[in-house]
């Protein structure tokens, strides 16, 4: 009786967990913006064609596995109730059944058919997403993964930025997909913005590619989904989908040279005479480093340290003084500046808009 009760309890627990998963998926799939705001990386709220294809496949897989669960749960419940230990049970082994061709065929053929169906559905989605031809009006972006930040290059537009990707919305009147070439500067990374597309790895010496065509403006968050070192968890992705006018305006702003302020000249001298220029670039200055993010328009970004902290003067000063306090394990060295030099350098960086 104890064993039967334990099995029954485990079965009920699994069924309750299944109900929770189904309820969570239904809630996430709701069009209620309040529900959607609960998770900015909601896989059940796709806004791009590749993500919608993956969403449709996931619903199909969930339906198949749910049906399997219901069948197995029903048979298990029937067995637990039908063959539970009774008061008059003499403890003898029940009659055994051997060599049932029907049973053996059923538990061989049915799983094979299920696996084939899932494989074919998955292969179709992969082929549809990967074989899409790039139209002439597509935006081209080169995304380079670094430990532990993202570099974005727009070859046709002559722009370089970091950590925050800007793309135009692709609506029915002006479809403008964005094709992203994925490269790695060091180790394996993985580009994943759940509401826009599936995961695609960045592998050293092997270029990969993906594309998105966001149908709604807004900010979409993602994550490096491949362990790449100590600060893998804080190698965050921010994709800003803008209207065409806003995107064009952003391009014009990014093309401008760095603004030089007389009040920040001391901070600029400090920047140009320390190790900062070995890693960072500021257009129009002697700084042309490639190991760290391009800082030409640093203050136009909402975050620093690849999304680890809001881009405020206080956080920027702390980031320069002690990077470990913001992002432990990051590869940015502490500059060991005195307070006066630190204030002057922070003031200079605040002019880079």
C-alpha positions as CSV (number, residue, x, y, z in Angstrom):
1,X,0.0,0.0,0.0
2,X,2.8,2.4,0.8
3,X,4.5,1.9,-2.6
4,X,1.2,2.3,-4.4
5,X,0.5,5.5,-2.4
6,X,3.9,6.8,-3.2
7,X,3.5,6.2,-6.9
8,X,0.1,7.9,-6.8
9,X,1.6,10.9,-5.0
10,X,4.4,11.2,-7.6
11,X,1.9,11.0,-10.4
12,X,-0.2,13.7,-9.0
13,X,2.9,15.9,-8.5
14,X,3.9,15.4,-12.1
15,X,0.4,16.3,-13.2
16,X,0.3,19.4,-11.1
17,X,3.6,20.5,-12.6
18,X,2.3,19.9,-16.1
19,X,-0.7,22.1,-15.3
20,X,1.6,24.8,-14.0
21,X,3.6,24.7,-17.2
22,X,0.5,24.8,-19.4
23,X,-0.9,27.7,-17.4
24,X,2.3,29.6,-17.6
25,X,2.5,29.1,-21.4
26,X,-1.0,30.2,-21.8
27,X,-0.5,33.3,-19.7
28,X,2.7,34.2,-21.6
29,X,1.0,33.7,-24.9
30,X,-1.7,36.2,-23.9
31,X,-1.9,39.4,-25.8
32,X,-2.4,41.4,-22.6
33,X,0.6,43.8,-22.5
34,X,0.6,43.6,-18.7
35,X,1.2,39.9,-18.9
36,X,3.8,40.3,-21.6
37,X,5.7,42.9,-19.5
38,X,6.4,40.2,-16.9
39,X,9.2,38.8,-19.0
40,X,11.1,40.9,-21.6
41,X,12.6,37.7,-23.0
42,X,9.2,36.0,-23.5
43,X,9.5,33.2,-26.1
44,X,5.7,33.1,-26.3
45,X,5.4,36.7,-27.6
46,X,7.4,36.7,-30.9
47,X,7.5,39.9,-33.0
48,X,9.8,38.7,-35.8
49,X,9.3,36.1,-38.6
50,X,12.0,33.7,-37.4
51,X,10.8,33.9,-33.8
52,X,7.2,33.3,-35.0
53,X,8.3,30.2,-36.9
54,X,10.1,28.9,-33.8
55,X,7.1,29.7,-31.7
56,X,4.8,27.7,-34.0
57,X,7.2,24.8,-33.8
58,X,7.4,25.0,-30.0
59,X,3.6,24.9,-29.7
60,X,3.4,21.9,-32.0
61,X,6.1,20.1,-29.9
62,X,4.3,21.1,-26.7
63,X,1.0,19.7,-28.0
64,X,2.6,16.4,-29.0
65,X,4.4,16.0,-25.7
66,X,1.2,17.0,-23.8
67,X,-0.7,14.3,-25.6
68,X,2.0,11.8,-24.7
69,X,1.8,12.9,-21.1
70,X,-2.0,12.6,-21.0
71,X,-1.9,9.1,-22.4
72,X,0.9,7.9,-20.1
73,X,-0.7,9.6,-17.1
74,X,-4.1,8.0,-17.9
75,X,-2.6,4.5,-18.2
76,X,-0.5,5.0,-15.1
77,X,-3.5,6.2,-13.1
78,X,-5.6,3.2,-14.4
79,X,-2.8,0.8,-13.4
80,X,-2.4,2.3,-9.9
81,X,-6.1,2.2,-9.2
82,X,-6.9,-1.1,-10.9
83,X,-4.0,-3.1,-9.6
84,X,-3.5,-1.5,-6.1
85,X,-2.9,-3.9,-3.3
86,X,-6.2,-5.1,-1.7
87,X,-6.9,-6.5,1.7
88,X,-7.5,-10.0,0.4
89,X,-4.3,-10.0,-1.8
90,X,-2.4,-13.3,-1.2
91,X,0.9,-11.7,-2.5
92,X,1.2,-14.1,-5.5
93,X,2.7,-12.9,-8.7
94,X,-0.1,-12.2,-11.3
95,X,-0.1,-14.0,-14.7
96,X,2.6,-12.8,-17.0
97,X,2.2,-12.0,-20.7
98,X,5.1,-12.8,-23.1
99,X,5.6,-12.4,-26.8
100,X,2.7,-10.0,-27.6
101,X,3.4,-8.8,-31.2
102,X,0.7,-6.1,-30.9
103,X,2.2,-4.5,-27.8
104,X,5.8,-4.7,-29.2
105,X,4.7,-3.1,-32.5
106,X,2.8,-0.4,-30.7
107,X,5.6,0.7,-28.4
108,X,8.1,0.6,-31.4
109,X,6.1,2.1,-34.3
110,X,4.3,4.9,-32.4
111,X,7.5,6.4,-30.9
112,X,9.2,6.2,-34.2
113,X,6.4,8.0,-36.0
114,X,6.4,10.7,-33.3
115,X,10.1,11.2,-33.6
116,X,9.9,11.4,-37.4
117,X,7.1,14.0,-37.2
118,X,9.0,16.1,-34.8
119,X,12.2,15.8,-36.9
120,X,10.4,16.8,-40.1
121,X,8.7,19.8,-38.5
122,X,12.0,21.0,-37.0
123,X,13.9,20.5,-40.3
124,X,11.3,22.5,-42.2
125,X,11.5,25.5,-39.8
126,X,15.3,25.4,-39.8
127,X,15.4,25.3,-43.6
128,X,12.8,28.1,-43.9
129,X,14.8,30.4,-41.6
130,X,18.3,29.7,-42.8
131,X,17.6,29.7,-46.6
132,X,15.9,33.1,-46.7
133,X,17.6,35.2,-49.3
134,X,18.7,38.7,-48.3
135,X,16.8,41.4,-50.2
136,X,18.6,44.5,-51.5
137,X,17.0,46.8,-49.0
138,X,18.1,44.8,-46.0
139,X,20.3,46.3,-43.2
140,X,23.6,44.5,-42.8
141,X,25.2,44.3,-39.4
142,X,28.3,42.5,-38.3
143,X,28.1,41.4,-34.7
144,X,31.3,40.5,-33.0
145,X,31.3,38.8,-29.6
146,X,34.0,39.7,-27.1
147,X,34.7,38.8,-23.5
148,X,32.3,40.2,-22.3
149,X,30.6,42.7,-24.6
150,X,29.2,43.1,-28.1
151,X,30.6,45.0,-31.0
152,X,28.3,46.1,-33.9
153,X,29.5,47.2,-37.3
154,X,27.3,48.6,-40.1
155,X,29.5,48.2,-43.1
156,X,27.2,50.0,-45.6
157,X,26.6,52.9,-43.2
158,X,30.1,53.3,-41.9
159,X,29.1,52.9,-38.2
160,X,30.6,51.2,-35.3
161,X,28.9,50.9,-31.9
162,X,28.8,48.6,-28.9
163,X,26.3,46.6,-26.8
164,X,23.1,48.3,-28.1
165,X,22.0,47.2,-31.5
166,X,19.7,49.6,-33.4
167,X,17.6,48.3,-36.3
168,X,14.6,49.7,-38.2
169,X,11.1,48.2,-37.8
170,X,10.0,46.0,-40.7
171,X,6.3,46.6,-41.3
172,X,4.1,45.6,-44.1
173,X,4.5,48.9,-46.0
174,X,8.3,49.0,-45.7
175,X,9.7,45.5,-45.0
176,X,13.3,46.0,-43.9
177,X,14.9,42.9,-42.5
178,X,18.2,43.0,-40.7
179,X,20.8,40.4,-41.6
180,X,23.4,39.8,-39.0
181,X,26.8,38.3,-39.6
182,X,28.1,36.7,-36.4
183,X,31.8,36.6,-35.6
184,X,33.8,35.9,-32.4
185,X,37.0,37.7,-31.3
186,X,38.0,35.1,-28.7
187,X,35.8,32.2,-27.6
188,X,32.4,30.8,-28.2
189,X,29.4,33.1,-27.7
190,X,25.7,32.8,-28.6
191,X,23.4,35.5,-29.9
192,X,19.9,35.1,-28.5
193,X,17.1,37.6,-28.4
194,X,14.1,35.3,-27.8
195,X,11.3,37.6,-29.2
196,X,13.2,38.2,-32.4
197,X,15.0,34.9,-33.3
198,X,16.5,31.7,-32.1
199,X,20.0,31.2,-30.7
200,X,22.9,31.3,-33.1
201,X,26.5,30.6,-32.0
202,X,29.5,32.8,-32.6
203,X,32.4,30.5,-33.2
204,X,36.1,31.6,-33.6
205,X,37.2,31.4,-37.3
206,X,33.8,30.4,-38.4
207,X,31.2,33.0,-39.5
208,X,27.6,32.4,-38.8
209,X,24.6,34.4,-39.8
210,X,21.0,35.1,-38.8
211,X,18.2,37.6,-39.7
212,X,15.4,39.4,-38.0
213,X,12.5,41.5,-39.2
214,X,10.9,43.1,-36.1
215,X,7.2,44.1,-36.7
216,X,6.9,46.3,-33.6
217,X,9.1,49.1,-32.3
218,X,10.5,48.8,-28.8
219,X,13.4,47.5,-26.8
220,X,14.1,43.7,-26.9
221,X,16.4,42.1,-24.5
222,X,18.6,39.1,-24.9
223,X,21.6,37.2,-23.5
224,X,24.8,35.5,-24.6
225,X,23.5,31.9,-24.4
226,X,26.8,30.2,-24.5
227,X,29.1,30.1,-21.5
228,X,32.1,32.2,-22.4
229,X,33.8,33.0,-19.1
230,X,33.4,34.6,-15.7
231,X,31.0,37.3,-16.9
232,X,29.0,35.3,-19.3
233,X,25.8,36.1,-17.3
234,X,26.3,39.8,-17.7
235,X,27.0,39.8,-21.4
236,X,23.6,41.2,-22.2
237,X,21.9,42.1,-25.4
238,X,19.8,45.1,-26.1
239,X,18.1,45.5,-29.5
240,X,16.3,48.8,-30.2
241,X,13.7,48.5,-32.9
242,X,12.9,52.0,-34.2
243,X,10.7,53.6,-36.8
244,X,12.5,54.4,-40.0
245,X,12.7,58.1,-39.2
246,X,14.1,57.4,-35.8
247,X,16.6,55.0,-37.2
248,X,17.8,57.4,-39.8
249,X,18.2,60.1,-37.2
250,X,20.2,57.7,-35.0
251,X,22.5,57.0,-38.0
252,X,23.1,60.7,-38.6
253,X,23.9,61.2,-34.9
254,X,26.3,58.3,-34.9
255,X,28.2,59.6,-37.9
256,X,29.1,62.8,-36.2
257,X,32.6,63.1,-34.8
258,X,33.1,63.2,-31.0
259,X,32.2,66.5,-29.5
260,X,35.3,68.3,-28.0
261,X,34.4,70.5,-25.1
262,X,37.0,73.0,-23.7
263,X,35.7,72.4,-20.2
264,X,36.7,68.7,-20.6
265,X,40.1,69.2,-22.2
266,X,41.9,68.0,-19.1
267,X,39.9,64.8,-19.0
268,X,40.6,64.3,-22.7
269,X,44.4,64.7,-22.1
270,X,44.1,62.1,-19.3
271,X,42.2,59.7,-21.6
272,X,44.8,60.1,-24.4
273,X,47.8,59.7,-22.2
274,X,46.8,56.6,-20.3
275,X,46.1,53.0,-21.3
276,X,42.6,53.9,-22.3
277,X,43.6,54.5,-25.9
278,X,45.1,51.0,-26.1
279,X,41.6,49.5,-25.9
280,X,39.1,52.2,-26.9
281,X,38.4,54.3,-30.0
282,X,37.1,57.9,-30.0
283,X,36.8,59.2,-33.6
284,X,38.7,62.4,-34.2
285,X,41.3,61.7,-31.5
286,X,44.4,59.6,-31.3
287,X,42.5,56.8,-29.5
288,X,42.1,53.9,-31.9
289,X,42.1,50.8,-29.7
290,X,40.1,47.7,-30.8
291,X,40.1,45.6,-27.6
292,X,37.3,47.5,-26.0
293,X,34.0,49.2,-27.1
294,X,34.1,52.3,-29.4
295,X,33.4,55.2,-27.1
296,X,32.8,57.9,-29.7
297,X,29.1,58.2,-28.7
298,X,29.3,56.6,-25.3
299,X,26.6,58.7,-23.6
300,X,24.1,58.0,-26.3
301,X,23.8,54.5,-24.8
302,X,21.4,53.6,-22.0
303,X,23.8,51.2,-20.3
304,X,27.5,50.5,-19.7
305,X,29.4,47.3,-19.2
306,X,27.2,45.4,-21.8
307,X,24.0,46.2,-19.9
308,X,25.4,45.5,-16.4
309,X,24.5,49.0,-15.1
310,X,22.6,52.1,-16.2
311,X,24.7,54.7,-18.0
312,X,24.8,57.4,-15.3
313,X,27.7,59.7,-14.3
314,X,27.9,57.9,-10.9
315,X,28.0,54.4,-12.5
316,X,30.5,55.6,-15.1
317,X,32.8,57.0,-12.5
318,X,32.6,53.7,-10.5
319,X,33.2,51.7,-13.7
320,X,36.4,53.6,-14.4
321,X,37.6,53.5,-10.8
322,X,36.8,49.9,-10.0
323,X,35.4,47.7,-12.8
324,X,35.2,44.7,-10.4
325,X,32.5,46.6,-8.4
326,X,30.2,46.7,-11.4
327,X,31.2,43.5,-13.3
328,X,33.4,41.1,-11.4
329,X,35.7,39.2,-13.7
330,X,35.6,41.7,-16.5
331,X,38.7,42.3,-18.5
332,X,38.8,46.0,-18.0
333,X,41.7,47.1,-15.7
334,X,41.3,49.6,-12.9
335,X,43.1,52.8,-13.9
336,X,44.2,53.7,-10.4
337,X,43.5,57.4,-10.9
338,X,43.3,59.9,-8.1
339,X,40.0,61.6,-7.5
340,X,40.8,64.8,-9.4
341,X,41.9,62.9,-12.5
342,X,39.0,60.5,-12.2
343,X,36.5,63.4,-12.0
344,X,38.1,65.0,-15.0
345,X,38.1,61.8,-17.1
346,X,34.4,61.1,-16.2
347,X,33.5,64.7,-17.2
348,X,35.2,64.2,-20.6
349,X,33.5,60.9,-21.2
350,X,30.1,62.5,-20.4
351,X,30.6,64.8,-23.4
352,X,30.8,61.9,-25.8
353,X,27.2,61.9,-27.1
